[in-house]
Amino acid sequence: MDIKNQKEKILIVLSNDIYIRNYIKTSALLSLEKDFDCHFIANCDITIRQELENKPNFHGYYQVSELMKIRHQKIFDTLMYRFRLKSSSFAFRILRQTPNFRAVLSYGPKNRAHLRLLKWMVMKPYLIIQRLLLSVDVVYDCYLNFLKKFIEPNKELRNYIHQNDYGLVIFPSSAYDVDGIDVVTICNARNMKSLFLVDNWDNLSSKSILWQKPSHICVWGEQSRNHAVDIQDFDPTRVSLLGTPRFDKYFEQRNQDIASHFNFRYILFVGTALNFNEERALTVIDEILEKNKESWGHLKLIYRPHPWRQNHIAVKESYGKNIITDPQILLANNDKSTKHQPNLDYYAGLLHNAEFLVGGLTTMLIEGLIFHKQFLAIAHDDKKLISNMRNAWDYFEHFKGLDSVASLKFSFNENDMEATMIDCWTQRESIDKSQIDKDRQWYLYHDENKYKDRLVKCVNKIL
């Protein structure tokens, strides 16, 4: 008998370009493909196709209808509101989805303010009534059951999985995926095991409740395991610490001599996806850099906005005498395309050679911790947007406890920015690397093994 046919068959379902970048391009699945008979199928919306289609066991694409996406979204929103007390991040998401009078008047073209006001006058009472009704148990149960009646698992996925005898179906997930709910529903009906690889730090605490749960789930770290158990109601035995493949290489690179992308010393400003007035923060920092030129020399700041930020202001090449935008991200940010996936190989040199990091509350602070960098977290209220960084700090569940991380410093208003930046500058070379690793481990697990080997070990345990 052929050796390959003796291996356990595993199906890997990929629903988004970001999972091609994070799992295929990082070679995170290579050990799995070596030890098991791995097959692949993908959502037709994926545009990064070459690496996937080159695999010998790639079996094509499936399509999720827009109608089914809308139906699933209603369920996700209903569950998020119903279980809003389980996570303060849910409450923040609800707050951001609620029409805000201040934003109606100040955000957007002035000549359309009357139209936004009219929409606010209609939508606000509707949302209030809807949420009051969902707080009644009988109404909630009837409404949720009504929504679920119209959910049909994807026929292409179902037919393909039914035709094959898989020992396990693996799904990289944001915990907010239509495809993921379908995968679990199909697997449960066939008594097949399923595994979610939770892709991001906040996914289990900030999106919604998984109303169909996989057999097993892999998470970033201890904090995420708590979110899986306390918020998503997973049995602790069904949750494994795995870290993330997109950062795995950094643990080797941080000890290497990596060439800088720039021929000058710089602070790295990492932007946030949330709609926040980063431009104002950049103006303040430029003034601080100019004021401290004598002691800091010709120190610059590299601004790296989030590639998919919600801020609608076009990114500029420069923000003052001392601030330039990272050329790698400039064009991608201005076209707002989520199809663009920044090259992960670029990040190591950018992070490694920075004097320290500054920016809004973002996953990039974890990357800064991996490279043993001081991080100045901006938690300002911009007095304009609900999604400002002060609210992000007050509400987001996954940010809780970060103020106890030794290498993180916080600025809560513009007045303390200069003193905090000076602290980061003076302490940047005397930080305790072992303590940083210890602090980071709570949020992002890492051990002596590579991600691809930790994944194989986890799969062997499941099977």
N, C-alpha and C positions, 0 to 999 in steps of 0.2 A: 504493500500500500504506500502511496506517496506520502512523504513525511508531512508536507503542507496540509494534507487532508486530515491528519491526526490532530492538528492544532485546533483549539477552541475557536469558534467563529465569533468575531466581534464586529458590530456595525457602529460606525462613527458618523453622526449626523451633524452637518455644519450649516448654520442658518444665516451667517453674516460674514462680511469681509474681515471684520476684526478678528474672527476666530481663525481665519486662514493665516493672518499675520501672526497671531499669538500662539497657534498650535502647529501649523504646518511649516511656516517659514522659520520657526525657532527649532525645528526638529524635535519638538516635545513628544511626538508620538513614535519615534523611531524604535525605541526599545519595545514598545507595545507591538509594533508591526513585526519585529523580529521574533517575539515569543508567541504571537497569536496570528490567526488568519484574519487580518483586518480588512473590512470593506468600508467604502465611503459612499455617501449620498449627500446632496447639498440643495439648499434653497436656490431657486433660479434667479433670485435677486443678487446673488453673489457675482461680483465683477472680476475678482482676482482668481482666475480660473486655471492658469497654466500648470502651477504646481499640483493642483488637485487632479486635473485631467490626465496628468502624466502617471498617476498611480495605476498600477495594473488592475486593482480591484475597485476602481471608481465606477459607480453604476448610474450616474446621471443626476438629473435635477427633478425636484418637485416644486409645485407652486401653491402658495397660500393665497386664497382670494381676499380681496379688500373687505368684502362683507364679513368674512370670518374674523378678520383682524378687528373690525369694529365690535363684533359681538364679544370677543375675548376681552377687549379693552373695557367694555362695560362691566364685565365680571371683575376684572382687576381693580377698577375704580371703586366698585361696590365693596369689595373685600378690604381695600385700603381704608375706606372710611369707617367701615364697621369695626375694624381692629386698630383704629388710630391710637388707642391707649397703649398698645403693645410697643409702639416705637414712636419716639418724638419726630423721627424723620417722616413718618406718614403724615403727622400733623403739619409739618413744614410743606410737604408736597400739596396737601389740601389748601394750605394758605396761599401757595403760589398759583393754584388753579382757580382761586376765588377772585372775581373781579374786584380790583382795588380802586377806590375813588381817587386817591392821590395819583396813582399811575395813569388813570383815565385822563386826568387833566394835564399831566406833565410829560407823558411818554407817547411819542408819536407826533405826526404833523399837526400843527396848531389849527389848521383850517379843517381838520377832521375831528376835532375834539367833541363837537356836538354829536357826531355819529357814535363815537366811543361812549359818550355819556348816555345816549339813548340805549345802547346795547347793555350798559351797566344797569340801567333802571329796569330792564326786562330780565336780565340774567340773574341778578342778585336775589330777588324774591323767589325765583324758580329754584335756585340752588338751596336756599334756606328751607323751603318747603320739602324738597326732595330729601335733604339730610335729616330733617325732623322725622319724616316718615321711615327712613331707614333705621332710625334709632328704636323703632317699635319692633319687637321680636317677630311678631306674626307677619308684619309687612315685609320685613327683611327676608325671612324664610321663603315667603311666597314669591317675592321678586327674584331672589337668587335662583330658585328652582325654575322659575319661568325662563330666565336667561340661559340656564344650562340646557334646557330642552332644545335650544336652537344651535347647540354646539355639536358639530360633527367632526370627528378626527379626519385629518387629511387623507383622502382616498388613495393618492399615489403612495404616500408613506405607508399607509395601512396595508395596501396590496403587496408592496415590496417586502415589508417585515413579515407578513403572513406567509409569504412564499419561501422564506428562508428560516432555518433553524439556528438562530443566534443564541449564544450563551449570555450575551450582554449587549445592550445598546448604550453607547456613550454619547452625551450631548453637552458640549460647552454651552454655558447658559448665563444669562443676565438675571435669571429668576423672574423674568418678565416677558417670556417668549411664548408666542402662540404655538410655535413648532415644538417647544419643550413640553407643554401641556398635552399636545397630541401624541408625542412619543411615549409619555408615561401612560396615557389612556390606552394606547395600542398595546404596549408591553403588559400592562396589568390584565388586559383581556386575554392575552396569550400566555399568561403566567411566566413572562420573561423578566429577567432582571434589567434594571436601568440605572445609569450613573450620570449625575450632573456634575460637571466641572464648573464651579462658580467662578466667573471670569474676573469679577472686580470686587474691590474692598467693600463697597457699600451695598452690593446687590441684595443681600438678604434682609437688610434693615431699612432700605429707603424706597423700595418699589411697591410691593404689595404682598399678599399672602399666596403661596403656592397651593392651589386648591386640588392639584393632583401631584402627589409626591413620589419622587423616584425611589428605588430600592436603597440607594446610597447617594451621598453627596460629598464632594471634596471642596474644602474651603481654604481661604488664605492663612488663617491663624487661629489662635485661641479665642480672640474676640469674635471672629466670624463663627466659630463653633458655638459660642454662646448665643449668637443671633439665630443660628439654625435651630437651636434647642428652645430658646425662650420666646422667640418671635414666630418662627415657622413651625414649631411643635414637632421637630424631628426627635426621634429616639437617639440619644448620644452615641449608641453603638452603630448607628447608620451614618455617622459623620466622621470624616478623616481630614487631618491637616495635610495640605499638599503644597501651599505656596502658590506661585504663579509662574508660568514658563517665560513670560515676557521680561521678568526681572532676573531670571535664574543666572544668566550669563554675567550679570553685573558683579556677582560675588567673586568671580575670577578676575574680572577686569579692574576692580577697585584697587587691587594690589599691583597692577601693572603700570608701566610708564606709558601713558597714552598721549599722543600728540594733540595739542590744542587746535581747535578750528580757527582760533584768532591769535594775532600776534601781540596781544596786550592783556593785562590783568583785568578781570571782570567779576562782577556780581551777576548771578543769573536770576532773573525774575521769571517765575513760571506762572502763567495765567490759569484761571479757572474757567470751567465750562459755564458756570452760572452767570446770569446777566448782572454784572457788577461794574461800577465805574472805576475800572483799572486805570484809565487815562489820568484821573485825578491823582491816584497814588503815584503814578510815574512822574507827574509834575512835582510832587512833594519830594520824591527821591532825587530828582535832578537838582533841585535846589540844595539838598543836603550834600550831594556829591560836590557841587560847586563850592559850597561853604567849607568843606573839609579837604580841599585839594592840596593844601600845604602838607597835611599829615598823611593823606592817602595817595598822593601822587596822581598820575594820570589814570586813575581807576575808572573803568566804564561799567555800564550796566547793559547786559544783553536781555532784551525783552522777548520772551517766547510765549506768545498768546496760545491759548488752547486751540487746537485745530478745528474744533466744532463748537466754539463758544456761542452763547446765546446773545451776546452783545452785538447789536446791529451796526455799530460804528466800524467803518472800514479801517483796517490796520495800516499805519503809516510806517515809513522806513526809519524815521527818527522821531524821538520825543524830547528834544532838548539838546543841550550841548554835550551831554555825557551818556545818552541813551540811544542805542540802535536796536532795531528789531532783528531777530535771528533770521538770516536769509533763507534757511531751509524751510521755515514755516510760513513765510510772508505770503506767497501766492496761494497756498492751500487754505490759509485762514480767510483770505478775502473772498474766495469762491464759496465758502461755507459748505463744501461738499463732504459728506460723511463717507464718500467713496474713497477719499484720499486717506491712506494709512501711512503716517510718517515712518521712515526707516528706523528700526530699533537700533541698528548698529551706530547711528549717529549720536545717540544719547550719552554713551559712556564717556566720550571725549568732552562733551558739553558739561556733564556733571562733575567729572573728575577734576577738571581744570578751573572750576569756579572757586572763588575765594570763600563764598558762602551763598546760600539761596535765600530768596525773598519771594513772596507771592501770596495769593489768596489761598484759602483752604482747598487743597487739591491732592490727588493721589501722588503727585510729584514730590510731596514732602516725604513719602515713604522711600522714593528713589534717592532723595537726598540723604536719608538716614543710612541707606545701604552704602553710600559712598562716604559716610562719616562726616557729613557736612552740617554746619550750623544752618538752621532754617528759621527765618523771621516770618512768622505767619501774620498776615494782615487780616484783622477781624474788625474792620471799620463798618460803621453804619453810614452809607453814602447819602442818607436822607432823601432817597428818591425811589429806590427799587426794593421790593419785598425780598428779592434774592440776594441782598447785600451780605457781606461776609460776617457781619455781627449776627445776623439771623442764622446764617449757616453754622456758626459756632454754637449758638444757643440751642439749635434744634437738632442738627444731624447726630444721629446715634453713634455713628462710627468715629466721630471726632472726640467722643467722651474719653477723658483720661489723658489726652495729649498734652495738657498743661503740666503733667508730671514727668514728661520726657525731657531729660536734661539738656539736650542739644536743640530743643525747640524754644523759641522766644516769641512772644506775642505782642503785637501792637494793636491796641484797642481804639486809638484815635490818632489823628495827625500830629498831635502835640508830643506824643511819646516816640515818634518814628526815629528821630535823630539819635536819641539816647540808646534806643534798642539797636539801631544799626551800628553804633559805636561799640556796644557790647559784643555784637557778632564779629566785628572786625578784630577787636582785641583778644577775643577768646578762640578764634578760629583754629589756631594751631595747638591749643592746649586741651582740647576736649578728650574725654576718656572713650576711646573706641570700643572697648569691651562693654562699657555701660550702654553705649548707643545700641550695640548689637542685642544686648539683653532687653532693652526697652522695645526695640523694633520687633523682637520675636513674638511679642504678644499680638501684634497686628499682622505680621508677615512671617510665617514659619520658614526656616531654612535649616538644613543639616548638612552632613558631609556628602550626601548623595546628590545627584542631579535630579531635576524635576522628572525627567523621562523615566528614571529608575524608581523614584518614589511612586510614580503612577503605576508602573508594572506591579510593584509590591502591593499596592492597594487593590488592583484588579484581581490579583491572585487570591487575596483575602476574600474578596466578594464572591469569586467563583468557587 
